[in-house]
């Protein structure tokens, strides 16, 4: 486990604290997006960009601390890869928030229930990911958390089928409206895929450290 590999130094502890904070910022971004869908407040979409800047600062802190010598050399790339995977979730969140600003409001009302359900599950998955990282540090079994994230992903796949049906029933007036809808939905459902990938990588990291 990572805890076993701490050399009692401040660098390792600093990295772990920053990763925990990074994942909490990611959770806040998920929560922000869900609130955007509930309130339909365009101004609230900009909170994603603000949180991404905060996450970028933490990511740079994590990377620079690792380069300063935190952890054994063979662990460093694994930690960096986990952060890189998690970072992709911010990209998807930002795209989703941006496309929402231009989404046809009547169309959104048609798919609102499914969108909020997906956003709610994404939020739940983000919380599980935080707990999974804590399990890694505390030497607890990650299997339960990994399974929970997989179950959440399957739920989103089921909701996506209903969402696809509603999209097909909508008359798209031009190329740009179709592009807007496509990129919004693609980014929304991609978030869960990224969180599942991050969870899988944590599990792999856990196994490699036994």
SEGUBA-420247 format. One record per atom (N, C-alpha, C): y, z, x. Coordinates in steps of 0.001 Angstrom, whole numbers, padded with zeros to 6 digits, always signed. Layout:
! SEGUBA-420247
YZX
...
This chain:
! SEGUBA-420247
-001200+000000+000833
+000000+000000+000000
+001253+000000+000870
+002343-000408+000249
+003599-000440+001008
+003970+000940+001521
+003716+001949+000705
+004104+003298+001109
+003398+003705+002399
+002141+003302+002533
+001378+003624+003737
+001966+002950+004964
+002623+001818+004731
+003136+001030+005852
+004577+001368+006211
+005169+002294+005478
+006498+002768+005856
+006390+003539+007165
+007299+003248+008039
+007252+003915+009335
+008109+005178+009329
+008420+005654+008131
+009267+006835+008026
+010716+006502+008306
+011019+005196+008416
+012372+004782+008740
+013208+004512+007511
+014516+004471+007712
+015454+004245+006618
+015443+002794+006148
+015112+001870+007043
+015159+000450+006679
+014185+000120+005554
+012956+000608+005680
+011947+000330+004658
+012349+000927+003305
+012832+002144+003353
+013247+002814+002122
+014439+002094+001484
+015310+001575+002332
+016469+000834+001832
+016027-000444+001128
+015057-001143+001711
+014539-002372+001100
+013920-002074-000265
+013084-001042-000315
+012412-000674-001571
+013434-000315-002647
+014449+000454-002285
+015491+000846-003245
+016253-000375-003751
+016542-001312-002842
+017274-002520-003233
+016424-003451-004111
+015120-003504-003844
+014242-004318-004698
+014194-003718-006101
+014090-002406-006190
+014089-001745-007502
+015393-002033-008244
+016516-001970-007535
+017811-002264-008149
+017906-003733-008553
+017351-004594-007719
+017350-006032-008012
+016614-006305-009325
+015454-005701-009489
+014651-005897-010700
+015345-005303-011923
+016086-004238-011719
+016840-003636-012828
+017999-004546-013252
+018620-005201-012287
+019685-006161-012609
+019103-007345-013378
+017911-007773-012970
+017227-008851-013686
+016954-008436-015132
+016519-007209-015325
+016284-006686-016676
+017591-006711-017484
+018683-006308-016863
+019988-006303-017548
+020396-007712-017964
+020081-008684-017124
+020398-010079-017444
+019570-010560-018644
+018305-010149-018690
+017447-010482-019836
+018012-009863-021116
+018445-008624-020993
+019023-007899-022132
+020308-008568-022595
+021102-008999-021645
+022356-009696-021942
+022089-010969-022739
+021105-011757-022309
+020797-013013-022991
+020306-012759-024416
+019480-011755-024580
+018999-011411-025926
+020182-011056-026837
+021132-010274-026324
+022315-009899-027105
+023179-011105-027450
+023210-012076-026553
+023943-013318-026828
+023355-014011-028052
+022034-014085-028111
+021366-014748-029235
+021563-013991-030548
+021578-012670-030456
+021737-011852-031667
+023159-011955-032213
+024128-011856-031304
+025540-011844-031716
+026146-013238-031832
+025531-014209-031152
+026042-015595-031077
+027460-015625-030479
+027710-014680-029597
+029011-014558-028940
+028988-015344-027619
+029713-016446-027587
+029729-017317-026402
+030267-016588-025172
+031250-015724-025370
+031855-015011-024249
+030834-014150-023503
+029849-013650-024231
+028848-012781-023608
+027909-013542-022668
+027911-014875-022764
+027040-015649-021867
+027466-015499-020414
+028737-015175-020191
+029237-015081-018816
+028741-013827-018094
+028158-012890-018833
+027623-011691-018184
+026439-012065-017282
+025752-013168-017623
+024624-013620-016796
+025110-013965-015391
+026224-014671-015305
+026773-015082-014010
+027224-013861-013208
+027814-012895-013886
+028259-011671-013199
+027068-010896-012635
+026011-010797-013426
+024812-010097-012977
+024098-010859-011865
+024156-012178-011927
+023545-012984-010867
+024245-012733-009531
+025570-012603-009558
+026317-012303-008330
+025909-010946-007765
+025709-009996-008656
+025249-008670-008226
+023853-008767-007602
+022995-009562-008222
+021630-009749-007706
+021649-010477-006366
+022547-011442-006218
+022669-012180-004952
+023028-011240-003800
+023935-010304-004086
+024320-009326-003069
+023105-008484-002655
+022328-008038-003640
+021143-007232-003347
+020100-008044-002592
+019955-009308-002969
+018988-010185-002282
+019356-010338-000812
+020632-010541-000542
+021077-010678+000851
+020861-009380+001619
+021089-008250+000957
+020852-006946+001580
+019377-006774+001927
+018518-007168+001002
+017069-007063+001226
+016653-007914+002418
+017095-009161+002418
+016726-010096+003486
+017249-009633+004848
+018512-009243+004891
+019106-008832+006177
+018450-007561+006711
+018085-006645+005812
+017429-005407+006244
+016038-005692+006786
+015353-006642+006169
+014033-007049+006670
+014166-007666+008061
+015187-008496+008252
+015407-009116+009562
+015792-008087+010625
+016341-006967+010168
+016686-005901+011107
+015442-005171+011626
+014308-005420+010961
+013061-004826+011445
+012288-003989+010449
+012685-004037+009170
+011952-003271+008165
+010560-003856+007956
+009566-003012+007906
+008165-003368+007678
+007528-004114+008856
+006226-004129+008829
+005489-004863+009853
+005672-006359+009632
+005624-007137+010721
+005913-008582+010616
+005100-009336+009564
+003822-008989+009388
+003000-009762+008452
+003330-009467+006981
+004062-008379+006720
+004444-008033+005346
+005760-008694+004944
+006625-008907+005917
+007988-009390+005635
+008032-010675+004811
+007255-011717+005176
+007311-012956+004387
+006872-012747+002937
+005914-011847+002722
+005426-011586+001364
+006505-010967+000485
+007250-010030+001056
+008334-009396+000299
+009428-010423-000021
+009761-011240+000969
+010783-012278+000765
+010350-013279-000298
+009066-013631-000293
+008552-014582-001288
+008642-013998-002691
+008318-012727-002837
+008419-012072-004146
+009842-012141-004681
+010815-011882-003818
+012223-011948-004228
+012630-013378-004572
+012147-014338-003790
+012461-015745-004050
+011926-016194-005408
+010734-015747-005744
+010158-016078-007060
+011006-015456-008169
+011340-014186-008005
+012134-013473-009014
+013517-014105-009182
+014041-014620-008077
+015367-015238-008103
+015411-016446-009038
+014288-017142-009162
+014224-018319-010039
+014486-017953-011498
+014179-016703-011857
+014435-016255-013230
+015928-016267-013525
+016736-015905-012531
+018193-015952-012716
+018674-017380-012933
+018072-018330-012212
+018433-019736-012389
+018166-020178-013821
+016983-019802-014341
+016621-020172-015715
+017535-019484-016731
+017841-018224-016491
+018739-017484-017386
+020123-018122-017432
+020601-018526-016263
+021937-019134-016182
+021990-020467-016919
+020946-021282-016754
+020867-022568-017457
+020822-022337-018959
+020002-021378-019368
+019848-021062-020783
+021182-020635-021397
+021896-019768-020702
+023198-019290-021186
+024210-020428-021246
+024209-021284-020229
+025148-022411-020182
+024899-023377-021338
+023637-023749-021546
+023308-024710-022606
+023558-024125-023994
+023429-022805-024118
+023685-022170-025413
+025127-022381-025863
+026039-022425-024919
+027463-022601-025248
+027719-023911-026004
+026874-024907-025777
+027083-026237-026371
+026047-026573-027441
+025200-025608-027767
+024138-025841-028732
+024716-025957-030146
+024192-026902-030896
+024588-027074-032295
+024303-025772-033058
+025340-025206-033660
+025208-023891-034299
+024263-023925-035495
+024273-025010-036236
+023362-025142-037372
+021918-025220-036892
+021717-025927-035790
+020374-026027-035212
+019898-024668-034719
+020810-023918-034087
+020420-022605-033575
+019965-021684-034699
+020645-021751-035848
+020251-020915-036983
+018817-021232-037409
+018430-022477-037246
+017088-022908-037634
+016013-022310-036716
+016353-022138-035448
+015360-021666-034467
+015646-020241-033987
+016647-019602-034556
+017119-018299-034075
+016007-017251-033999
+015199-017148-035032
+014158-016107-035064
+013196-016257-033891
+012746-017486-033650
+011805-017729-032549
+012461-017474-031198
+013712-017876-031062
+014437-017695-029796
+014593-016209-029475
+014944-015420-030475
+015114-013980-030249
+013774-013326-029927
+012705-013777-030572
+011372-013242-030261
+011005-013505-028804
+011282-014726-028344
+010987-015072-026950
+011843-014243-025998
+013128-014114-026319
+014031-013315-025475
+013579-011856-025423
+013081-011355-026534
+012603-009975-026590
+011352-009782-025735
+010460-010760-025763
+009243-010681-024934
+009592-010830-023458
+010547-011715-023149
+011008-011849-021759
+011552-010514-021243
+012279-009818-022099
+012836-008512-021746
+011712-007511-021485
+010707-007544-022352
+009550-006650-022179
+008819-006953-020869
+008661-008234-020555
+007987-008627-019315
+008766-008162-018093
+010092-008236-018181
+010940-007789-017075
+010778-006295-016840
+010663-005540-017930
+010448-004092-017810
+009084-003791-017189
+008068-004551-017585
+006728-004366-017026
+006725-004675-015530
+007498-005699-015130
+007572-006064-013715
+008157-004923-012884
+009161-004248-013426
+009732-003074-012745
+008661-002003-012557
+007913-001758-013621
+006850-000743-013562
+005734-001163-012601
+005460-002463-012552
+004426-002969-011636
+004828-002733-010190
+006101-002966-009866
+006570-002723-008503
+006483-001233-008165
+006818-000406-009135
+006715+001050-008917
+005259+001456-008679
+004345+000813-009405
+002915+001082-009204
+002486+000720-007781
+003021-000383-007285
+002703-000821-005925
+003123+000225-004907
+004317+000755-005092
+004845+001755-004164
+004102+003081-004287
+003750+003426-005518
+003123+004730-005767
+001603+004691-005645
+001065+003552-005224
-000375+003388-004992
-001195+003465-006283
-000608+003049-007402
-001331+003006-008668
-001899+001606-008894
-002832+001503-009821
-003488+000227-010096
-002539-000730-010826
-002406-001936-010292
-001519-002942-010883
-002195-003767-011972
-003497-003674-012083
-004239-004567-012977
-003751-004476-014426
-003496-003263-014878
-003049-003067-016266
-001718-003762-016527
-000796-003639-015564
+000522-004260-015713
+000413-005786-015653
-000441-006269-014769
-000658-007709-014649
-001230-008281-015946
-002156-007568-016539
-002762-007994-017806
-001734-007987-018932
-000881-006971-018953
+000151-006861-019991
+001105-008046-019937
+001459-008472-018731
+002361-009617-018576
+001673-010905-019034
+000393-011048-018743
-000352-012224-019189
-000427-012293-020718
-000606-011140-021343
-000646-011084-022814
+000699-011507-023405
+001779-011027-022784
+003130-011412-023224
+003339-012919-023107
+002861-013490-022006
+003006-014926-021783
+002265-015721-022857
+001094-015260-023255
+000328-015934-024307
+001059-015865-025649
+001722-014746-025920
+002512-014608-027143
+003633-015644-027185
+004273-015842-026036
+005356-016827-025965
+004817-018233-026182
+003650-018521-025642
+003022-019835-025853
+002794-020089-027340
+002396-019062-028070
+002165-019192-029508
+003475-019440-030262
+004517-018701-029888
+005826-018873-030524
+006382-020263-030221
+006120-020730-029009
+006604-022045-028587
+006074-023149-029498
+004867-023000-030018
+004299-023996-030922
+005121-024089-032209
+005494-022924-032763
+006336-022910-033971
+007713-023489-033675
+008217-023174-032504
+009530-023663-032087
+009518-025184-031950
+008475-025707-031350
+008346-027161-031168
+008317-027883-032509
+007632-027301-033467
+007551-027898-034804
+008933-027993-035438
+009724-026942-035322
+011077-026940-035895
+011983-027940-035186
+011816-028073-033875
+012632-029025-033119
+012336-030454-033566
+011073-030748-033814
+010679-032092-034252
+011234-032434-035629
+011474-031408-036430
+012017-031625-037778
+013524-031843-037758
+014149-031509-036639
+015609-031626-036531
+015995-033057-036154
+016974-033595-036826
+017441-034951-036510
+018448-034892-035360
+018031-035410-034226
+018902-035420-033049
+019798-036652-033114
+021102-036437-033042
+022065-037511-033279
+022316-038396-032061
+022221-037842-030870
+022508-038642-029678
+021775-038072-028462
+021859-038801-027363
+021179-038417-026128
+021613-037038-025647
+022918-036753-025693
+023435-035512-025121
+022999-034291-025924
+022917-034453-027239
+022419-033340-028060
+020951-033077-027739
+020184-034149-027596
+018769-034012-027254
+018582-033359-025889
+019403-033754-024933
+019344-033184-023582
+019693-031696-023616
+020711-031354-024374
+021152-029962-024510
+020033-029085-025091
+019423-029559-026154
+018329-028812-026798
+017144-028681-025848
+016787-029783-025197
+015635-029793-024291
+015820-028814-023138
+016986-028835-022512
+017225-027969-021357
+017336-026498-021764
+017879-026246-022940
+017964-024869-023440
+016564-024281-023655
+015727-025014-024372
+014374-024532-024683
+013529-024438-023412
+013638-025446-022545
+012854-025445-021309
+013188-024232-020448
+014478-023918-020326
+014900-022765-019517
+014434-021456-020154
+014520-021377-021485
+014140-020157-022187
+012669-019813-021976
+011800-020808-022126
+010359-020538-021999
+009914-020474-020532
+010723-021032-019639
+010386-021010-018215
+010511-019600-017638
+011371-018787-018235
+011595-017423-017734
+010292-016638-017681
+009511-016734-018741
+008247-015983-018792
+007252-016487-017753
+007262-017789-017507
+006383-018355-016465
+006725-017776-015098
+008019-017662-014836
+008483-017134-013547
+008104-015656-013403
+008287-014893-014477
+007938-013475-014432
+006439-013285-014231
+005650-014154-014840
+004198-014094-014645
+003844-014412-013194
+004520-015411-012617
+004292-015763-011207
+004649-014587-010294
+005769-013928-010591
+006193-012782-009786
+005170-011651-009888
+004669-011420-011090
+003653-010390-011302
+002371-010720-010547
+001960-011983-010607
+000753-012412-009885
+000918-012202-008386
+002114-012482-007884
+002344-012338-006445
+002321-010865-006035
+002835-009996-006905
+002752-008558-006627
+001296-008117-006534
+000480-008644-007438
-000937-008283-007457
-001633-008757-006178
-001283-009969-005746
-001834-010505-004494
-001396-009636-003312
-000131-009252-003313
+000404-008389-002253
-000329-007044-002245
-000585-006522-003433
-001304-005255-003548
-002701-005355-002944
-003409-006426-003276
-004776-006622-002754
-004770-006772-001235
-003778-007505-000721
-003708-007768+000727
-003417-006512+001535
-002856-005498+000877
-002457-004275+001574
-003490-003154+001462
-004593-003437+000782
-005628-002398+000634
-006399-002196+001929
